[in-house]
Amino acid sequence: DILLNVTITTLSGSALANEDFIPLSDQLVFSNTQTDHVVQIEIRNDIIFEGLQVFYVELNTTSEQVLLTDETRTALIQIRDGDTSGVIAVISPEEQEVFESDLRVTFMIIVLGIRQINVP
């Protein structure tokens, strides 16, 4: 039984889609027993020093069962130019960081407080 559909989309900031990260636009489907999804976004490593760059991950749903506020709808992902290991990002109102050399960012989408519904 499908409980919830969530659209996840990446948005360019100072980090540009296809130059600094591989853009993502996907539909996440949550069942009655599922409360999370793991999502990976590929980060592109280049030889140009660019300093700190950012892009955004945005969630949307048409479901009336969940409330997406400005604080929970969009996560800021920071890409630091460098060769040390990065930070695995959990989508939240806080800023997240990843290094270009990590080649991807991994984070979890967590669904809390959904009312149970009956799906025909």
Biopython code that builds the backbone (N, CA, C, O; Angstrom):
import numpy as np
from Bio.PDB.StructureBuilder import StructureBuilder

atoms = [
    (1, "ASP", "N", (0.837, -1.191, 0.000)),
    (1, "ASP", "CA", (0.000, 0.000, 0.000)),
    (1, "ASP", "C", (0.880, 1.252, 0.000)),
    (1, "ASP", "O", (1.805, 1.370, 0.804)),
    (2, "ILE", "N", (0.590, 2.164, -0.889)),
    (2, "ILE", "CA", (1.333, 3.421, -0.957)),
    (2, "ILE", "C", (0.711, 4.413, 0.007)),
    (2, "ILE", "O", (-0.497, 4.647, -0.012)),
    (3, "LEU", "N", (1.554, 4.994, 0.849)),
    (3, "LEU", "CA", (1.098, 5.964, 1.828)),
    (3, "LEU", "C", (1.368, 7.384, 1.379)),
    (3, "LEU", "O", (0.554, 8.280, 1.604)),
    (4, "LEU", "N", (2.531, 7.595, 0.733)),
    (4, "LEU", "CA", (2.954, 8.957, 0.454)),
    (4, "LEU", "C", (3.901, 8.989, -0.738)),
    (4, "LEU", "O", (4.791, 8.145, -0.849)),
    (5, "ASN", "N", (3.713, 9.960, -1.632)),
    (5, "ASN", "CA", (4.637, 10.230, -2.736)),
    (5, "ASN", "C", (5.301, 11.565, -2.467)),
    (5, "ASN", "O", (4.630, 12.550, -2.160)),
    (6, "VAL", "N", (6.633, 11.598, -2.584)),
    (6, "VAL", "CA", (7.400, 12.821, -2.375)),
    (6, "VAL", "C", (8.301, 13.027, -3.581)),
    (6, "VAL", "O", (9.003, 12.106, -4.000)),
    (7, "THR", "N", (8.285, 14.232, -4.140)),
    (7, "THR", "CA", (9.184, 14.579, -5.236)),
    (7, "THR", "C", (10.427, 15.220, -4.634)),
    (7, "THR", "O", (10.326, 16.110, -3.790)),
    (8, "ILE", "N", (11.607, 14.763, -5.072)),
    (8, "ILE", "CA", (12.869, 15.330, -4.617)),
    (8, "ILE", "C", (13.584, 15.892, -5.841)),
    (8, "ILE", "O", (13.698, 15.225, -6.869)),
    (9, "THR", "N", (14.063, 17.127, -5.715)),
    (9, "THR", "CA", (14.698, 17.826, -6.836)),
    (9, "THR", "C", (15.911, 18.590, -6.327)),
    (9, "THR", "O", (15.873, 19.169, -5.241)),
    (10, "THR", "N", (16.992, 18.595, -7.112)),
    (10, "THR", "CA", (18.144, 19.425, -6.783)),
    (10, "THR", "C", (18.021, 20.756, -7.515)),
    (10, "THR", "O", (17.501, 20.823, -8.628)),
    (11, "LEU", "N", (18.509, 21.812, -6.868)),
    (11, "LEU", "CA", (18.470, 23.157, -7.430)),
    (11, "LEU", "C", (19.863, 23.760, -7.330)),
    (11, "LEU", "O", (20.506, 23.679, -6.284)),
    (12, "SER", "N", (20.321, 24.358, -8.404)),
    (12, "SER", "CA", (21.637, 24.999, -8.402)),
    (12, "SER", "C", (21.650, 26.198, -7.483)),
    (12, "SER", "O", (20.658, 26.913, -7.336)),
    (13, "GLY", "N", (22.798, 26.397, -6.870)),
    (13, "GLY", "CA", (23.108, 27.631, -6.151)),
    (13, "GLY", "C", (24.401, 28.121, -6.770)),
    (13, "GLY", "O", (24.480, 28.282, -7.988)),
    (14, "SER", "N", (25.417, 28.361, -5.953)),
    (14, "SER", "CA", (26.730, 28.667, -6.522)),
    (14, "SER", "C", (27.342, 27.408, -7.135)),
    (14, "SER", "O", (28.180, 27.512, -8.031)),
    (15, "ALA", "N", (26.944, 26.228, -6.673)),
    (15, "ALA", "CA", (27.301, 24.958, -7.321)),
    (15, "ALA", "C", (26.286, 24.722, -8.429)),
    (15, "ALA", "O", (25.078, 24.793, -8.203)),
    (16, "LEU", "N", (26.780, 24.443, -9.619)),
    (16, "LEU", "CA", (25.915, 24.334, -10.783)),
    (16, "LEU", "C", (25.662, 22.884, -11.168)),
    (16, "LEU", "O", (26.570, 22.052, -11.153)),
    (17, "ALA", "N", (24.396, 22.593, -11.517)),
    (17, "ALA", "CA", (24.028, 21.265, -11.996)),
    (17, "ALA", "C", (24.847, 20.927, -13.233)),
    (17, "ALA", "O", (25.081, 21.787, -14.082)),
    (18, "ASN", "N", (25.277, 19.688, -13.334)),
    (18, "ASN", "CA", (26.082, 19.129, -14.419)),
    (18, "ASN", "C", (27.530, 19.609, -14.419)),
    (18, "ASN", "O", (28.360, 19.008, -15.101)),
    (19, "GLU", "N", (27.862, 20.653, -13.690)),
    (19, "GLU", "CA", (29.256, 21.079, -13.548)),
    (19, "GLU", "C", (29.818, 20.630, -12.202)),
    (19, "GLU", "O", (30.925, 20.096, -12.134)),
    (20, "ASP", "N", (29.054, 20.849, -11.134)),
    (20, "ASP", "CA", (29.519, 20.555, -9.776)),
    (20, "ASP", "C", (28.819, 19.344, -9.160)),
    (20, "ASP", "O", (29.369, 18.701, -8.266)),
    (21, "PHE", "N", (27.621, 19.031, -9.625)),
    (21, "PHE", "CA", (26.882, 17.860, -9.151)),
    (21, "PHE", "C", (25.970, 17.389, -10.278)),
    (21, "PHE", "O", (25.633, 18.152, -11.183)),
    (22, "ILE", "N", (25.579, 16.121, -10.207)),
    (22, "ILE", "CA", (24.650, 15.567, -11.192)),
    (22, "ILE", "C", (23.236, 15.829, -10.661)),
    (22, "ILE", "O", (22.888, 15.373, -9.572)),
    (23, "PRO", "N", (22.427, 16.561, -11.426)),
    (23, "PRO", "CA", (21.102, 16.910, -10.927)),
    (23, "PRO", "C", (20.227, 15.683, -10.725)),
    (23, "PRO", "O", (20.401, 14.654, -11.378)),
    (24, "LEU", "N", (19.293, 15.818, -9.812)),
    (24, "LEU", "CA", (18.386, 14.723, -9.473)),
    (24, "LEU", "C", (16.965, 15.248, -9.459)),
    (24, "LEU", "O", (16.688, 16.304, -8.890)),
    (25, "SER", "N", (16.085, 14.519, -10.075)),
    (25, "SER", "CA", (14.656, 14.767, -9.976)),
    (25, "SER", "C", (14.018, 13.397, -9.921)),
    (25, "SER", "O", (14.067, 12.644, -10.894)),
    (26, "ASP", "N", (13.421, 13.071, -8.790)),
    (26, "ASP", "CA", (12.944, 11.711, -8.585)),
    (26, "ASP", "C", (11.689, 11.723, -7.730)),
    (26, "ASP", "O", (11.393, 12.695, -7.035)),
    (27, "GLN", "N", (10.968, 10.628, -7.800)),
    (27, "GLN", "CA", (9.764, 10.435, -6.989)),
    (27, "GLN", "C", (10.077, 9.373, -5.949)),
    (27, "GLN", "O", (10.465, 8.259, -6.300)),
    (28, "LEU", "N", (9.915, 9.702, -4.680)),
    (28, "LEU", "CA", (10.089, 8.739, -3.593)),
    (28, "LEU", "C", (8.708, 8.247, -3.183)),
    (28, "LEU", "O", (7.792, 9.048, -2.995)),
    (29, "VAL", "N", (8.557, 6.950, -3.048)),
    (29, "VAL", "CA", (7.278, 6.362, -2.664)),
    (29, "VAL", "C", (7.447, 5.714, -1.299)),
    (29, "VAL", "O", (8.297, 4.841, -1.122)),
    (30, "PHE", "N", (6.652, 6.133, -0.350)),
    (30, "PHE", "CA", (6.668, 5.578, 1.001)),
    (30, "PHE", "C", (5.446, 4.680, 1.170)),
    (30, "PHE", "O", (4.322, 5.084, 0.873)),
    (31, "SER", "N", (5.675, 3.457, 1.650)),
    (31, "SER", "CA", (4.566, 2.542, 1.937)),
    (31, "SER", "C", (4.104, 2.767, 3.375)),
    (31, "SER", "O", (4.672, 3.581, 4.103)),
    (32, "ASN", "N", (3.077, 2.043, 3.767)),
    (32, "ASN", "CA", (2.545, 2.181, 5.133)),
    (32, "ASN", "C", (3.563, 1.830, 6.197)),
    (32, "ASN", "O", (3.461, 2.311, 7.326)),
    (33, "THR", "N", (4.555, 0.992, 5.863)),
    (33, "THR", "CA", (5.535, 0.558, 6.857)),
    (33, "THR", "C", (6.892, 1.238, 6.686)),
    (33, "THR", "O", (7.799, 1.000, 7.483)),
    (34, "GLN", "N", (7.047, 2.064, 5.678)),
    (34, "GLN", "CA", (8.346, 2.685, 5.385)),
    (34, "GLN", "C", (8.388, 4.123, 5.891)),
    (34, "GLN", "O", (7.462, 4.902, 5.665)),
    (35, "THR", "N", (9.479, 4.462, 6.580)),
    (35, "THR", "CA", (9.602, 5.813, 7.123)),
    (35, "THR", "C", (10.825, 6.559, 6.619)),
    (35, "THR", "O", (11.041, 7.708, 7.005)),
    (36, "ASP", "N", (11.645, 5.928, 5.753)),
    (36, "ASP", "CA", (12.820, 6.646, 5.258)),
    (36, "ASP", "C", (13.243, 6.135, 3.888)),
    (36, "ASP", "O", (12.866, 5.040, 3.471)),
    (37, "HIS", "N", (14.035, 6.951, 3.196)),
    (37, "HIS", "CA", (14.670, 6.626, 1.915)),
    (37, "HIS", "C", (16.096, 7.145, 1.977)),
    (37, "HIS", "O", (16.337, 8.223, 2.519)),
    (38, "VAL", "N", (17.025, 6.409, 1.441)),
    (38, "VAL", "CA", (18.398, 6.892, 1.309)),
    (38, "VAL", "C", (18.553, 7.417, -0.114)),
    (38, "VAL", "O", (18.194, 6.746, -1.082)),
    (39, "VAL", "N", (19.090, 8.619, -0.223)),
    (39, "VAL", "CA", (19.240, 9.277, -1.520)),
    (39, "VAL", "C", (20.710, 9.628, -1.722)),
    (39, "VAL", "O", (21.363, 10.101, -0.792)),
    (40, "GLN", "N", (21.236, 9.403, -2.920)),
    (40, "GLN", "CA", (22.606, 9.785, -3.243)),
    (40, "GLN", "C", (22.594, 10.753, -4.417)),
    (40, "GLN", "O", (21.866, 10.569, -5.393)),
    (41, "ILE", "N", (23.414, 11.781, -4.298)),
    (41, "ILE", "CA", (23.596, 12.740, -5.377)),
    (41, "ILE", "C", (25.086, 12.746, -5.701)),
    (41, "ILE", "O", (25.918, 12.932, -4.814)),
    (42, "GLU", "N", (25.420, 12.542, -6.972)),
    (42, "GLU", "CA", (26.823, 12.502, -7.367)),
    (42, "GLU", "C", (27.414, 13.903, -7.408)),
    (42, "GLU", "O", (26.823, 14.833, -7.957)),
    (43, "ILE", "N", (28.606, 14.031, -6.810)),
    (43, "ILE", "CA", (29.353, 15.279, -6.799)),
    (43, "ILE", "C", (30.470, 15.143, -7.829)),
    (43, "ILE", "O", (31.145, 14.115, -7.875)),
    (44, "ARG", "N", (30.671, 16.162, -8.649)),
    (44, "ARG", "CA", (31.710, 16.121, -9.684)),
    (44, "ARG", "C", (32.991, 16.743, -9.139)),
    (44, "ARG", "O", (32.992, 17.860, -8.622)),
    (45, "ASN", "N", (34.064, 16.000, -9.267)),
    (45, "ASN", "CA", (35.375, 16.469, -8.828)),
    (45, "ASN", "C", (36.108, 17.050, -10.030)),
    (45, "ASN", "O", (36.259, 16.381, -11.053)),
    (46, "ASP", "N", (36.562, 18.290, -9.908)),
    (46, "ASP", "CA", (37.304, 18.913, -11.005)),
    (46, "ASP", "C", (38.632, 19.449, -10.478)),
    (46, "ASP", "O", (38.912, 19.346, -9.284)),
    (47, "ILE", "N", (39.436, 20.009, -11.348)),
    (47, "ILE", "CA", (40.750, 20.506, -10.944)),
    (47, "ILE", "C", (40.755, 22.020, -10.745)),
    (47, "ILE", "O", (41.813, 22.615, -10.541)),
    (48, "ILE", "N", (39.588, 22.640, -10.803)),
    (48, "ILE", "CA", (39.472, 24.087, -10.640)),
    (48, "ILE", "C", (39.171, 24.392, -9.175)),
    (48, "ILE", "O", (38.214, 23.857, -8.615)),
    (49, "PHE", "N", (39.989, 25.255, -8.548)),
    (49, "PHE", "CA", (39.685, 25.649, -7.173)),
    (49, "PHE", "C", (38.529, 26.640, -7.200)),
    (49, "PHE", "O", (38.620, 27.699, -7.822)),
    (50, "GLU", "N", (37.439, 26.285, -6.518)),
    (50, "GLU", "CA", (36.236, 27.113, -6.551)),
    (50, "GLU", "C", (35.811, 27.596, -5.176)),
    (50, "GLU", "O", (34.867, 28.377, -5.060)),
    (51, "GLY", "N", (36.493, 27.144, -4.137)),
    (51, "GLY", "CA", (36.063, 27.520, -2.795)),
    (51, "GLY", "C", (34.759, 26.826, -2.438)),
    (51, "GLY", "O", (34.370, 25.845, -3.073)),
    (52, "LEU", "N", (34.097, 27.336, -1.431)),
    (52, "LEU", "CA", (32.838, 26.751, -0.964)),
    (52, "LEU", "C", (31.729, 27.038, -1.972)),
    (52, "LEU", "O", (31.548, 28.175, -2.408)),
    (53, "GLN", "N", (30.991, 25.993, -2.335)),
    (53, "GLN", "CA", (29.845, 26.136, -3.232)),
    (53, "GLN", "C", (28.652, 25.446, -2.599)),
    (53, "GLN", "O", (28.812, 24.533, -1.790)),
    (54, "VAL", "N", (27.452, 25.885, -2.969)),
    (54, "VAL", "CA", (26.238, 25.306, -2.393)),
    (54, "VAL", "C", (25.237, 24.951, -3.489)),
    (54, "VAL", "O", (25.204, 25.566, -4.555)),
    (55, "PHE", "N", (24.420, 23.936, -3.190)),
    (55, "PHE", "CA", (23.224, 23.650, -3.974)),
    (55, "PHE", "C", (22.140, 23.202, -3.006)),
    (55, "PHE", "O", (22.397, 23.031, -1.815)),
    (56, "TYR", "N", (20.947, 23.014, -3.509)),
    (56, "TYR", "CA", (19.796, 22.754, -2.649)),
    (56, "TYR", "C", (19.101, 21.456, -3.050)),
    (56, "TYR", "O", (19.103, 21.068, -4.218)),
    (57, "VAL", "N", (18.512, 20.802, -2.068)),
    (57, "VAL", "CA", (17.651, 19.648, -2.291)),
    (57, "VAL", "C", (16.270, 20.057, -1.804)),
    (57, "VAL", "O", (16.098, 20.464, -0.655)),
    (58, "GLU", "N", (15.290, 19.944, -2.690)),
    (58, "GLU", "CA", (13.936, 20.391, -2.360)),
    (58, "GLU", "C", (12.965, 19.214, -2.396)),
    (58, "GLU", "O", (13.021, 18.375, -3.295)),
    (59, "LEU", "N", (12.081, 19.166, -1.414)),
    (59, "LEU", "CA", (11.032, 18.146, -1.330)),
    (59, "LEU", "C", (9.678, 18.783, -1.594)),
    (59, "LEU", "O", (9.421, 19.910, -1.170)),
    (60, "ASN", "N", (8.814, 18.059, -2.296)),
    (60, "ASN", "CA", (7.442, 18.510, -2.517)),
    (60, "ASN", "C", (6.515, 17.316, -2.474)),
    (60, "ASN", "O", (6.898, 16.205, -2.839)),
    (61, "THR", "N", (5.307, 17.547, -2.031)),
    (61, "THR", "CA", (4.277, 16.518, -2.043)),
    (61, "THR", "C", (2.917, 17.184, -2.160)),
    (61, "THR", "O", (2.731, 18.318, -1.720)),
    (62, "THR", "N", (1.984, 16.482, -2.748)),
    (62, "THR", "CA", (0.609, 16.982, -2.813)),
    (62, "THR", "C", (-0.243, 16.373, -1.698)),
    (62, "THR", "O", (-1.429, 16.680, -1.574)),
    (63, "SER", "N", (0.363, 15.521, -0.901)),
    (63, "SER", "CA", (-0.353, 14.857, 0.183)),
    (63, "SER", "C", (-0.745, 15.850, 1.268)),
    (63, "SER", "O", (0.028, 16.735, 1.636)),
    (64, "GLU", "N", (-1.943, 15.684, 1.760)),
    (64, "GLU", "CA", (-2.405, 16.512, 2.880)),
    (64, "GLU", "C", (-2.028, 15.892, 4.219)),
    (64, "GLU", "O", (-2.343, 16.448, 5.272)),
    (65, "GLN", "N", (-1.351, 14.736, 4.186)),
    (65, "GLN", "CA", (-0.984, 14.025, 5.412)),
    (65, "GLN", "C", (0.290, 14.551, 6.045)),
    (65, "GLN", "O", (0.542, 14.298, 7.223)),
    (66, "VAL", "N", (1.094, 15.276, 5.287)),
    (66, "VAL", "CA", (2.338, 15.818, 5.819)),
    (66, "VAL", "C", (2.388, 17.314, 5.542)),
    (66, "VAL", "O", (1.786, 17.814, 4.592)),
    (67, "LEU", "N", (3.112, 17.997, 6.385)),
    (67, "LEU", "CA", (3.282, 19.432, 6.234)),
    (67, "LEU", "C", (4.744, 19.710, 5.943)),
    (67, "LEU", "O", (5.617, 19.404, 6.755)),
    (68, "LEU", "N", (5.009, 20.295, 4.777)),
    (68, "LEU", "CA", (6.357, 20.726, 4.440)),
    (68, "LEU", "C", (6.414, 22.234, 4.640)),
    (68, "LEU", "O", (5.720, 22.993, 3.963)),
    (69, "THR", "N", (7.251, 22.651, 5.581)),
    (69, "THR", "CA", (7.418, 24.078, 5.837)),
    (69, "THR", "C", (8.675, 24.553, 5.114)),
    (69, "THR", "O", (9.406, 23.739, 4.550)),
    (70, "ASP", "N", (8.931, 25.848, 5.125)),
    (70, "ASP", "CA", (10.150, 26.364, 4.521)),
    (70, "ASP", "C", (11.380, 25.720, 5.148)),
    (70, "ASP", "O", (12.382, 25.510, 4.465)),
    (71, "GLU", "N", (11.317, 25.403, 6.447)),
    (71, "GLU", "CA", (12.453, 24.804, 7.147)),
    (71, "GLU", "C", (12.664, 23.342, 6.776)),
    (71, "GLU", "O", (13.799, 22.866, 6.807)),
    (72, "THR", "N", (11.602, 22.616, 6.425)),
    (72, "THR", "CA", (11.743, 21.188, 6.130)),
    (72, "THR", "C", (11.692, 20.883, 4.642)),
    (72, "THR", "O", (12.021, 19.766, 4.242)),
    (73, "ARG", "N", (11.295, 21.827, 3.818)),
    (73, "ARG", "CA", (11.156, 21.597, 2.376)),
    (73, "ARG", "C", (12.506, 21.596, 1.664)),
    (73, "ARG", "O", (12.693, 20.838, 0.712)),
    (74, "THR", "N", (13.456, 22.433, 2.105)),
    (74, "THR", "CA", (14.704, 22.616, 1.378)),
    (74, "THR", "C", (15.907, 22.423, 2.296)),
    (74, "THR", "O", (15.950, 22.947, 3.409)),
    (75, "ALA", "N", (16.887, 21.655, 1.803)),
    (75, "ALA", "CA", (18.149, 21.469, 2.525)),
    (75, "ALA", "C", (19.263, 22.107, 1.711)),
    (75, "ALA", "O", (19.271, 22.025, 0.483)),
    (76, "LEU", "N", (20.193, 22.736, 2.394)),
    (76, "LEU", "CA", (21.370, 23.344, 1.778)),
    (76, "LEU", "C", (22.523, 22.348, 1.856)),
    (76, "LEU", "O", (22.863, 21.876, 2.941)),
    (77, "ILE", "N", (23.126, 22.024, 0.710)),
    (77, "ILE", "CA", (24.285, 21.136, 0.664)),
    (77, "ILE", "C", (25.492, 21.986, 0.290)),
    (77, "ILE", "O", (25.461, 22.707, -0.708)),
    (78, "GLN", "N", (26.553, 21.905, 1.085)),
    (78, "GLN", "CA", (27.780, 22.650, 0.814)),
    (78, "GLN", "C", (28.821, 21.710, 0.234)),
    (78, "GLN", "O", (29.012, 20.598, 0.728)),
    (79, "ILE", "N", (29.494, 22.162, -0.819)),
    (79, "ILE", "CA", (30.601, 21.405, -1.406)),
    (79, "ILE", "C", (31.877, 22.183, -1.121)),
    (79, "ILE", "O", (32.020, 23.332, -1.540)),
    (80, "ARG", "N", (32.793, 21.559, -0.415)),
    (80, "ARG", "CA", (34.095, 22.172, -0.148)),
    (80, "ARG", "C", (35.101, 21.606, -1.131)),
    (80, "ARG", "O", (35.164, 20.394, -1.337)),
    (81, "ASP", "N", (35.878, 22.473, -1.731)),
    (81, "ASP", "CA", (36.921, 22.049, -2.643)),
    (81, "ASP", "C", (38.083, 21.514, -1.814)),
    (81, "ASP", "O", (38.607, 22.235, -0.965)),
    (82, "GLY", "N", (38.493, 20.284, -2.033)),
    (82, "GLY", "CA", (39.584, 19.714, -1.259)),
    (82, "GLY", "C", (39.647, 18.219, -1.413)),
    (82, "GLY", "O", (38.803, 17.619, -2.078)),
    (83, "ASP", "N", (40.651, 17.607, -0.795)),
    (83, "ASP", "CA", (40.874, 16.178, -0.948)),
    (83, "ASP", "C", (40.631, 15.381, 0.323)),
    (83, "ASP", "O", (40.931, 14.187, 0.356)),
    (84, "THR", "N", (40.100, 15.996, 1.366)),
    (84, "THR", "CA", (39.814, 15.239, 2.576)),
    (84, "THR", "C", (38.397, 14.705, 2.518)),
    (84, "THR", "O", (37.600, 15.137, 1.686)),
    (85, "SER", "N", (38.085, 13.777, 3.389)),
    (85, "SER", "CA", (36.764, 13.158, 3.348)),
    (85, "SER", "C", (35.694, 14.162, 3.756)),
    (85, "SER", "O", (35.943, 15.097, 4.516)),
    (86, "GLY", "N", (34.509, 13.940, 3.232)),
    (86, "GLY", "CA", (33.403, 14.875, 3.429)),
    (86, "GLY", "C", (32.448, 14.443, 4.514)),
    (86, "GLY", "O", (32.692, 13.477, 5.238)),
    (87, "VAL", "N", (31.386, 15.157, 4.612)),
    (87, "VAL", "CA", (30.360, 14.919, 5.609)),
    (87, "VAL", "C", (29.164, 14.285, 4.925)),
    (87, "VAL", "O", (28.713, 14.780, 3.892)),
    (88, "ILE", "N", (28.650, 13.217, 5.470)),
    (88, "ILE", "CA", (27.409, 12.632, 4.960)),
    (88, "ILE", "C", (26.269, 13.493, 5.476)),
    (88, "ILE", "O", (26.165, 13.755, 6.674)),
    (89, "ALA", "N", (25.423, 13.927, 4.564)),
    (89, "ALA", "CA", (24.386, 14.890, 4.910)),
    (89, "ALA", "C", (23.070, 14.211, 5.217)),
    (89, "ALA", "O", (22.636, 13.306, 4.504)),
    (90, "VAL", "N", (22.446, 14.658, 6.282)),
    (90, "VAL", "CA", (21.090, 14.246, 6.610)),
    (90, "VAL", "C", (20.204, 15.443, 6.338)),
    (90, "VAL", "O", (20.461, 16.536, 6.842)),
    (91, "ILE", "N", (19.168, 15.247, 5.548)),
    (91, "ILE", "CA", (18.330, 16.384, 5.195)),
    (91, "ILE", "C", (17.664, 16.903, 6.459)),
    (91, "ILE", "O", (17.036, 16.150, 7.204)),
    (92, "SER", "N", (17.808, 18.185, 6.685)),
    (92, "SER", "CA", (17.302, 18.836, 7.880)),
    (92, "SER", "C", (17.393, 20.330, 7.651)),
    (92, "SER", "O", (17.881, 20.762, 6.607)),
    (93, "PRO", "N", (16.939, 21.120, 8.594)),
    (93, "PRO", "CA", (17.061, 22.558, 8.411)),
    (93, "PRO", "C", (18.491, 23.055, 8.495)),
    (93, "PRO", "O", (18.765, 24.203, 8.145)),
    (94, "GLU", "N", (19.410, 22.215, 8.952)),
    (94, "GLU", "CA", (20.800, 22.635, 9.086)),
    (94, "GLU", "C", (21.539, 22.524, 7.768)),
    (94, "GLU", "O", (21.115, 21.796, 6.870)),
    (95, "GLU", "N", (22.648, 23.251, 7.650)),
    (95, "GLU", "CA", (23.477, 23.180, 6.456)),
    (95, "GLU", "C", (24.295, 21.897, 6.477)),
    (95, "GLU", "O", (24.674, 21.413, 7.543)),
    (96, "GLN", "N", (24.567, 21.347, 5.297)),
    (96, "GLN", "CA", (25.329, 20.112, 5.173)),
    (96, "GLN", "C", (26.525, 20.367, 4.265)),
    (96, "GLN", "O", (26.478, 21.250, 3.409)),
    (97, "GLU", "N", (27.597, 19.597, 4.448)),
    (97, "GLU", "CA", (28.807, 19.770, 3.658)),
    (97, "GLU", "C", (29.247, 18.453, 3.045)),
    (97, "GLU", "O", (29.017, 17.382, 3.608)),
    (98, "VAL", "N", (29.894, 18.545, 1.868)),
    (98, "VAL", "CA", (30.508, 17.398, 1.217)),
    (98, "VAL", "C", (31.683, 17.934, 0.408)),
    (98, "VAL", "O", (31.629, 19.057, -0.093)),
    (99, "PHE", "N", (32.737, 17.145, 0.276)),
    (99, "PHE", "CA", (33.880, 17.541, -0.528)),
    (99, "PHE", "C", (33.701, 17.044, -1.962)),
    (99, "PHE", "O", (33.109, 15.986, -2.175)),
    (100, "GLU", "N", (34.200, 17.787, -2.941)),
    (100, "GLU", "CA", (34.124, 17.369, -4.341)),
    (100, "GLU", "C", (34.691, 15.979, -4.531)),
    (100, "GLU", "O", (34.133, 15.179, -5.282)),
    (101, "SER", "N", (35.791, 15.680, -3.863)),
    (101, "SER", "CA", (36.478, 14.408, -4.049)),
    (101, "SER", "C", (35.663, 13.215, -3.546)),
    (101, "SER", "O", (35.998, 12.071, -3.851)),
    (102, "ASP", "N", (34.599, 13.466, -2.781)),
    (102, "ASP", "CA", (33.732, 12.374, -2.322)),
    (102, "ASP", "C", (32.861, 11.827, -3.446)),
    (102, "ASP", "O", (32.370, 10.701, -3.363)),
    (103, "LEU", "N", (32.671, 12.616, -4.489)),
    (103, "LEU", "CA", (31.944, 12.243, -5.695)),
    (103, "LEU", "C", (30.443, 12.069, -5.521)),
    (103, "LEU", "O", (29.733, 11.930, -6.517)),
    (104, "ARG", "N", (29.942, 12.070, -4.314)),
    (104, "ARG", "CA", (28.488, 11.998, -4.104)),
    (104, "ARG", "C", (28.168, 12.411, -2.679)),
    (104, "ARG", "O", (29.027, 12.373, -1.798)),
    (105, "VAL", "N", (26.941, 12.799, -2.467)),
    (105, "VAL", "CA", (26.459, 13.068, -1.123)),
    (105, "VAL", "C", (25.348, 12.074, -0.839)),
    (105, "VAL", "O", (24.498, 11.822, -1.694)),
    (106, "THR", "N", (25.354, 11.516, 0.344)),
    (106, "THR", "CA", (24.349, 10.546, 0.745)),
    (106, "THR", "C", (23.613, 11.096, 1.952)),
    (106, "THR", "O", (24.228, 11.584, 2.900)),
    (107, "PHE", "N", (22.308, 11.014, 1.910)),
    (107, "PHE", "CA", (21.526, 11.469, 3.052)),
    (107, "PHE", "C", (20.224, 10.696, 3.106)),
    (107, "PHE", "O", (19.874, 9.995, 2.157)),
    (108, "MET", "N", (19.512, 10.819, 4.201)),
    (108, "MET", "CA", (18.282, 10.082, 4.396)),
    (108, "MET", "C", (17.116, 11.053, 4.509)),
    (108, "MET", "O", (17.221, 12.097, 5.153)),
    (109, "ILE", "N", (16.020, 10.701, 3.883)),
    (109, "ILE", "CA", (14.779, 11.433, 4.025)),
    (109, "ILE", "C", (13.966, 10.668, 5.069)),
    (109, "ILE", "O", (13.725, 9.471, 4.915)),
    (110, "ILE", "N", (13.547, 11.351, 6.120)),
    (110, "ILE", "CA", (12.809, 10.692, 7.199)),
    (110, "ILE", "C", (11.403, 11.272, 7.264)),
    (110, "ILE", "O", (11.219, 12.489, 7.254)),
    (111, "VAL", "N", (10.430, 10.402, 7.330)),
    (111, "VAL", "CA", (9.041, 10.827, 7.429)),
    (111, "VAL", "C", (8.580, 10.551, 8.853)),
    (111, "VAL", "O", (8.672, 9.424, 9.339)),
    (112, "LEU", "N", (8.090, 11.573, 9.505)),
    (112, "LEU", "CA", (7.598, 11.446, 10.882)),
    (112, "LEU", "C", (6.166, 11.959, 10.966)),
    (112, "LEU", "O", (5.793, 12.880, 10.239)),
    (113, "GLY", "N", (5.383, 11.386, 11.824)),
    (113, "GLY", "CA", (4.070, 11.918, 12.150)),
    (113, "GLY", "C", (3.047, 11.831, 11.035)),
    (113, "GLY", "O", (2.241, 12.750, 10.882)),
    (114, "ILE", "N", (3.047, 10.756, 10.246)),
    (114, "ILE", "CA", (2.046, 10.590, 9.190)),
    (114, "ILE", "C", (0.852, 9.849, 9.758)),
    (114, "ILE", "O", (0.996, 8.844, 10.453)),
    (115, "ARG", "N", (-0.330, 10.364, 9.448)),
    (115, "ARG", "CA", (-1.552, 9.665, 9.848)),
    (115, "ARG", "C", (-1.751, 8.439, 8.975)),
    (115, "ARG", "O", (-1.477, 8.478, 7.776)),
    (116, "GLN", "N", (-2.220, 7.368, 9.560)),
    (116, "GLN", "CA", (-2.497, 6.148, 8.825)),
    (116, "GLN", "C", (-3.721, 6.377, 7.942)),
    (116, "GLN", "O", (-4.709, 6.955, 8.396)),
    (117, "ILE", "N", (-3.669, 5.929, 6.682)),
    (117, "ILE", "CA", (-4.823, 6.018, 5.808)),
    (117, "ILE", "C", (-5.088, 4.651, 5.194)),
    (117, "ILE", "O", (-4.201, 3.799, 5.156)),
    (118, "ASN", "N", (-6.272, 4.451, 4.728)),
    (118, "ASN", "CA", (-6.622, 3.220, 4.038)),
    (118, "ASN", "C", (-6.563, 3.486, 2.546)),
    (118, "ASN", "O", (-7.208, 4.408, 2.047)),
    (119, "VAL", "N", (-5.797, 2.685, 1.841)),
    (119, "VAL", "CA", (-5.669, 2.821, 0.397)),
    (119, "VAL", "C", (-6.517, 1.727, -0.246)),
    (119, "VAL", "O", (-6.323, 0.547, 0.046)),
    (120, "PRO", "N", (-7.450, 2.101, -1.113)),
    (120, "PRO", "CA", (-8.321, 1.062, -1.716)),
    (120, "PRO", "C", (-7.544, 0.129, -2.621)),
    (120, "PRO", "O", (-8.121, -0.791, -3.201)),
]
sb = StructureBuilder()
sb.init_structure("model")
sb.init_model(0)
sb.init_chain("A")
sb.init_seg("    ")
for serial, (resi, resn, name, xyz) in enumerate(atoms, 1):
    if name == "N":
        sb.init_residue(resn, " ", resi, " ")
    sb.init_atom(name, np.array(xyz, "f"), 0.0, 1.0, " ", f" {name:<3s}", serial, name[0])
structure = sb.get_structure()
